[in-house]
Amino acid sequence: MATPKAMGGYFELALPDRTHDTYSAALKYQSARSAFLALLRTCRPQRVWLPTYICDAMLAPVRQAGIELCFYAVDAHLGIATDITLASTDMLLYVNYFGLCDAEVDKVLARFDPQQVVLDYSQAFYAQPRVCLATIYSPRKFFPLPDGGLMFTAQPIEPAVAVDERSLDRMRHLLRRCSETPESGYSDYQRAEASLEEDIEPKAMSCLTSKLFQTLDVEQARIKRNANFGVLHAALGTSNLFQIRAETVNGPLSYPWLVHDASLRQKLIAERIFVPTYWPDVRTRADASSWAVHYADRCLALPCDQRYGSEDMDRMIKLVRPWMQ
């Protein structure tokens, strides 16, 4: 018997509803890594190939599923550098880095059987899902969400029995940054991230995250990201060691500025421009001279998201101009 609708009493938070048809067909989980684990348990490959340039969080599902893990190297364009021959029982995951590697995605799908390829679009929210084994998204990297992962696949995945119930505990950093400062909520952010690492058993996306996701103006965010990226690229493009095809940019994660001087990261942080490192743990699995380590050390992911405008971009440009050579 259905639970009767509650009426009266105190008010809930009023949230507008903007239904996003593009993502309505996705399977919704508490995180991208839990979605990946659900896929692995359905497909049961004998080996999974991952890039050395990847977050440790995406290794955990492979290990938890008890599947052999293999690594491939990336090149200067963040394409696949290793000479790989996939066995029929293999699976390969490719990351669309910064949402700027659509051309490399094309090469991957042309080189390998698409039904053996998983596309990690955690950094490419606005890239359309491809015809392949699965495409996985992490919208919380683009929007103020406590958790959540999306997966497009034709595989017969068993629906998650449990629903994530920890989203409320992961809201503190979002609320504190809204009411206080980024620094005051950083430890809460770390705890929220740790909670997603502690339990990757696939659970359905929480009711809270689902409702928050439907409030997002994803189109306006895309427009702002593109505009901010354009300002940065016009000023920094000639000094960027990462070659970017500006005409293909669409809702990027950030502006990846590959530089010679790694010390610039700390100088930006001292000016309260928080530039993440993607990903320090690659040094444990990649050669020190590899492109994976080079990107981890020297790629500055400058913020260009929908919270900012041209004045903010100009501030960053003025700060980094002395290092442009």
C-alpha positions in Angstrom: 0.0 0.0 0.0 1.4 3.4 -1.0 2.3 5.9 1.7 -0.2 8.8 1.7 1.1 12.2 0.5 2.1 14.4 3.5 0.3 17.7 3.7 0.7 20.7 6.0 3.4 21.1 8.7 6.7 22.9 8.2 8.0 23.8 4.7 10.7 22.0 2.8 13.3 23.8 0.8 11.7 25.2 -2.3 13.5 23.9 -5.4 12.6 24.7 -9.0 12.2 21.8 -11.4 14.0 22.0 -14.8 13.7 18.5 -16.2 16.8 17.6 -18.2 15.6 15.3 -21.0 19.2 14.6 -22.1 20.0 12.7 -18.9 16.5 11.2 -18.2 17.5 7.9 -19.7 20.7 7.5 -17.6 21.0 5.1 -14.7 21.5 7.1 -11.6 23.9 6.1 -8.8 25.5 7.7 -5.8 28.8 8.2 -7.7 30.5 7.5 -11.0 32.7 4.8 -9.4 29.6 2.9 -8.1 28.1 3.0 -11.6 31.4 1.6 -12.9 31.3 -1.2 -10.3 27.7 -2.1 -11.3 28.8 -2.3 -15.0 31.8 -4.5 -14.1 29.6 -7.0 -12.2 27.3 -7.3 -15.1 29.9 -7.6 -17.9 32.5 -9.6 -16.0 35.5 -8.8 -18.2 38.7 -10.8 -17.5 40.9 -7.6 -17.7 40.2 -3.9 -17.5 42.6 -1.4 -19.2 42.8 2.0 -17.5 45.1 5.0 -18.3 47.9 5.7 -15.8 46.6 9.3 -15.8 43.5 8.7 -13.7 42.2 9.1 -10.2 42.7 6.2 -7.8 38.9 6.2 -7.2 38.3 4.5 -10.5 40.8 1.7 -9.7 38.7 0.7 -6.6 35.7 -0.7 -8.5 38.0 -2.9 -10.6 39.7 -4.3 -7.5 36.5 -4.7 -5.6 35.1 -6.7 -8.6 38.1 -9.0 -8.4 39.2 -8.2 -12.0 42.7 -8.0 -13.4 43.8 -4.4 -13.8 46.1 -3.2 -16.6 47.4 0.2 -17.4 48.2 2.1 -20.6 50.2 5.3 -21.1 48.9 8.6 -22.5 50.6 10.8 -25.0 51.1 14.6 -25.2 47.5 14.9 -26.6 46.1 12.7 -23.8 45.4 9.9 -26.3 46.3 6.3 -25.9 50.1 5.8 -26.3 50.4 2.1 -25.5 50.2 -0.5 -28.3 47.2 -2.4 -27.0 45.5 -5.5 -28.4 42.3 -6.2 -26.6 41.3 -9.8 -26.1 37.6 -10.5 -26.6 37.1 -10.6 -22.8 38.9 -7.3 -22.1 37.3 -3.9 -21.3 39.0 -0.5 -21.9 38.2 2.8 -20.1 39.1 6.1 -21.7 38.8 9.5 -19.9 37.6 12.5 -21.8 40.1 14.8 -20.0 38.8 18.3 -19.1 36.0 17.7 -21.6 38.4 18.6 -24.4 39.3 15.2 -25.9 36.4 14.4 -28.2 38.9 13.9 -31.1 40.7 11.3 -29.0 37.4 9.6 -28.2 36.8 9.3 -31.9 40.2 7.6 -32.3 39.6 5.2 -29.4 36.2 4.1 -30.9 37.7 3.6 -34.3 40.7 1.7 -32.9 38.8 -0.7 -30.6 35.5 -2.5 -30.6 33.1 0.2 -29.2 31.3 -2.6 -27.2 34.5 -3.1 -25.2 35.0 0.7 -24.5 33.8 2.6 -21.5 34.0 6.3 -21.7 34.7 8.2 -18.5 33.0 11.5 -18.9 33.4 12.6 -15.3 35.2 15.7 -16.7 33.0 16.0 -19.8 29.5 16.6 -18.6 28.4 18.3 -21.8 29.8 15.6 -24.2 27.0 13.5 -25.6 27.0 9.7 -24.8 28.5 7.6 -27.5 27.6 4.3 -29.0 29.8 2.1 -26.9 29.6 -0.2 -23.9 28.9 2.6 -21.4 29.4 6.3 -20.8 29.7 7.5 -17.2 29.3 11.0 -15.8 30.0 12.7 -12.5 27.8 15.9 -12.5 29.0 17.0 -9.0 32.3 18.0 -10.7 30.3 20.7 -12.6 27.6 21.7 -10.2 26.9 22.1 -6.5 25.8 18.6 -5.8 26.7 16.4 -2.8 27.2 13.3 -4.8 25.7 11.4 -7.8 26.8 9.5 -10.9 25.1 8.9 -14.3 25.6 6.0 -16.7 24.3 5.4 -20.2 24.5 1.7 -21.3 22.5 -0.9 -23.1 23.7 -3.6 -20.8 21.0 -5.2 -18.6 22.2 -3.8 -15.3 20.2 -4.9 -12.3 18.6 -1.9 -10.6 20.3 -0.9 -7.3 18.2 -2.2 -4.4 19.4 0.4 -1.9 19.1 4.1 -2.2 21.9 6.4 -1.0 20.9 8.0 2.3 24.1 10.0 3.1 23.6 13.0 0.8 22.5 15.2 3.7 25.8 14.5 5.5 27.7 15.6 2.3 26.0 19.0 2.1 28.1 20.8 4.8 30.8 22.0 2.5 28.3 23.3 -0.1 26.4 25.3 2.6 29.5 26.5 4.4 31.0 27.9 1.2 27.7 29.6 0.6 27.6 31.2 4.0 31.3 31.4 5.0 34.5 30.9 3.0 35.9 28.1 0.8 38.6 27.5 3.4 36.1 27.0 6.2 34.3 24.2 4.4 37.4 22.4 2.9 37.6 19.8 5.7 33.9 19.1 5.2 34.5 18.7 1.5 37.3 16.2 2.2 35.0 14.2 4.5 32.3 14.1 1.9 34.8 12.8 -0.7 36.1 10.2 1.8 32.6 9.0 2.4 32.1 8.2 -1.3 35.4 6.3 -1.3 34.4 4.2 1.8 31.4 2.6 0.3 31.2 2.1 -3.5 28.6 -0.6 -3.4 26.1 0.6 -6.1 23.2 2.5 -4.6 20.6 4.6 -6.4 21.0 8.3 -6.4 19.5 9.9 -3.3 16.2 11.8 -3.5 18.0 15.0 -2.4 20.6 14.8 -5.2 18.0 13.9 -7.7 15.9 17.0 -6.8 19.0 19.3 -6.7 20.0 18.0 -10.1 16.7 19.0 -11.6 17.1 22.6 -10.4 20.3 23.2 -12.4 20.3 25.5 -15.4 22.8 23.4 -17.3 22.5 25.4 -20.5 23.4 28.8 -18.9 26.3 27.1 -17.1 27.6 25.8 -20.5 27.4 29.2 -22.1 29.3 30.8 -19.2 32.0 28.1 -19.2 32.5 28.5 -22.9 32.8 32.3 -22.6 35.3 32.2 -19.7 37.4 29.5 -21.4 37.5 31.7 -24.5 38.9 34.6 -22.5 41.6 32.5 -21.0 42.6 30.7 -24.2 42.8 34.0 -26.1 45.4 35.2 -23.5 47.2 32.0 -22.6 46.8 29.8 -25.6 50.1 30.6 -27.2 52.0 29.7 -24.0 50.0 26.5 -23.4 52.0 23.3 -24.0 48.7 21.4 -24.2 47.3 21.9 -27.7 43.6 22.8 -27.6 41.2 22.8 -30.5 39.3 25.9 -29.4 36.5 25.4 -32.0 35.4 22.1 -30.4 35.2 23.4 -26.8 31.8 22.8 -25.3 31.2 23.3 -21.5 34.8 22.4 -20.4 35.6 21.4 -16.8 38.4 24.0 -16.5 41.2 25.6 -18.6 44.1 23.2 -18.5 47.2 25.3 -18.8 50.3 23.1 -19.2 53.3 25.0 -18.1 57.0 24.6 -17.5 57.1 26.1 -14.0 55.3 23.8 -11.5 55.8 26.4 -8.7 53.0 28.6 -10.2 50.4 26.3 -8.6 51.3 27.4 -5.1 51.5 31.1 -6.2 47.9 30.8 -7.4 46.7 29.1 -4.3 48.3 31.8 -2.2 46.1 34.3 -4.1 43.0 32.1 -3.3 42.8 30.7 -6.8 42.4 27.0 -5.9 44.0 24.9 -8.7 43.5 21.1 -8.2 46.2 18.5 -9.0 44.9 15.8 -11.4 46.2 13.4 -10.0 49.2 13.1 -7.6 48.8 9.3 -7.2 49.8 8.7 -10.9 53.4 8.8 -9.8 52.9 5.4 -8.2 52.1 3.7 -11.5 53.8 5.8 -14.2 57.4 6.5 -15.1 58.7 9.9 -13.9 59.3 11.0 -17.4 55.9 10.0 -18.7 53.2 12.4 -20.0 50.9 11.2 -17.1 53.4 12.6 -14.5 54.1 15.6 -16.6 50.4 16.5 -16.6 50.0 15.7 -12.9 52.9 18.0 -12.0 52.5 20.9 -14.5 48.9 21.1 -15.7 47.1 24.0 -14.0 43.4 23.5 -14.2 42.3 27.2 -14.1 38.7 27.7 -12.9 36.4 28.9 -15.7 33.1 27.7 -14.5 29.7 29.3 -14.3 30.3 31.1 -11.0 32.7 33.5 -12.7 32.8 36.2 -15.4 35.3 38.1 -17.5 36.6 40.2 -14.6 37.6 37.0 -12.8 39.3 35.7 -15.9 41.2 39.0 -16.3 42.4 38.8 -12.7 43.9 35.3 -13.3 45.5 36.4 -16.5 47.2 39.4 -14.8 48.5 37.1 -12.0 50.0 34.6 -14.4 51.3 36.9 -17.1 54.9 37.0 -15.7 55.0 33.2 -16.2 53.6 33.1 -19.7 57.1 32.7 -21.2 
